[in-house]
């Protein structure tokens, strides 16, 4: 058994998880950069508002109490929040 307290399999699982997360992030960035006009603030705010509406039940009050315009300018932080939400949802399903 190699690796620390889990062996090679655990190390490979960790690498696979990291690669999957990186791929998902790159895909989301690609879609956002392709379909969302960076100069259209109204479109960005509308997208964030739609996101809030769809995931309201899972969003922390800190996010919901922040104006959508904030996340429209810094959507990567919203993406990080979304990742955390997905972790919670997946944990509840198991």
C-alpha positions in Angstrom: 0.0 0.0 0.0 1.4 3.4 -1.0 0.4 6.9 -0.1 -0.6 8.0 3.3 -3.4 6.1 5.0 -5.4 5.2 1.9 -3.1 4.0 -0.6 -2.8 4.6 -4.3 -6.5 4.3 -4.9 -7.3 7.2 -2.5 -4.6 9.3 -4.2 -6.0 8.5 -7.6 -9.6 9.3 -6.5 -8.4 12.7 -5.2 -6.7 13.5 -8.5 -9.7 12.4 -10.5 -12.0 14.6 -8.3 -9.7 17.6 -8.8 -9.6 17.1 -12.5 -13.3 16.8 -12.7 -13.8 20.0 -10.8 -11.3 21.8 -13.0 -13.0 20.5 -16.1 -16.4 21.6 -14.8 -15.1 25.1 -14.0 -13.4 25.5 -17.4 -16.7 24.4 -19.1 -18.7 26.9 -17.1 -16.2 29.7 -17.8 -16.3 28.8 -21.5 -20.1 28.9 -21.6 -20.3 32.1 -19.7 -17.6 33.8 -21.9 -19.3 32.5 -25.1 -22.9 33.4 -24.4 -22.8 36.3 -21.9 -21.8 39.7 -23.2 -19.2 41.1 -20.7 -20.4 44.6 -21.5 -24.1 44.0 -20.9 -24.5 44.6 -17.2 -28.3 44.2 -17.5 -27.9 40.7 -19.0 -25.5 39.7 -16.2 -27.8 41.0 -13.5 -30.7 39.1 -15.0 -28.7 35.9 -15.1 -27.8 36.2 -11.4 -31.4 37.0 -10.5 -32.6 33.9 -12.4 -29.9 31.9 -10.5 -31.2 33.3 -7.2 -34.7 32.4 -8.1 -33.8 28.8 -9.1 -31.6 28.0 -6.1 -33.2 30.2 -3.4 -33.9 27.3 -1.1 -30.2 26.4 -1.0 -28.5 29.8 -0.9 -27.2 31.2 2.3 -28.9 34.4 3.5 -25.6 36.2 3.0 -25.9 35.5 -0.7 -29.6 36.3 -1.0 -29.1 39.6 0.8 -26.5 40.7 -1.6 -27.7 42.6 -4.6 -27.5 40.6 -7.9 -25.4 43.4 -9.4 -22.6 42.5 -7.0 -22.4 38.9 -8.3 -22.9 40.1 -11.9 -19.6 41.8 -11.5 -18.0 39.0 -9.6 -19.7 35.8 -10.9 -16.8 33.6 -10.1 -17.5 34.0 -6.4 -21.1 33.0 -7.1 -19.7 29.9 -8.9 -17.7 29.1 -5.7 -20.9 29.4 -3.7 -22.7 27.1 -6.1 -20.0 24.5 -5.7 -20.6 24.5 -2.0 -24.3 24.2 -2.5 -23.8 21.2 -4.7 -21.7 19.6 -2.0 -24.6 20.0 0.4 -27.1 18.7 -2.0 -25.0 15.7 -2.8 -24.4 15.0 0.8 -28.1 15.0 1.5 -28.7 12.5 -1.3 -26.4 9.9 0.2 
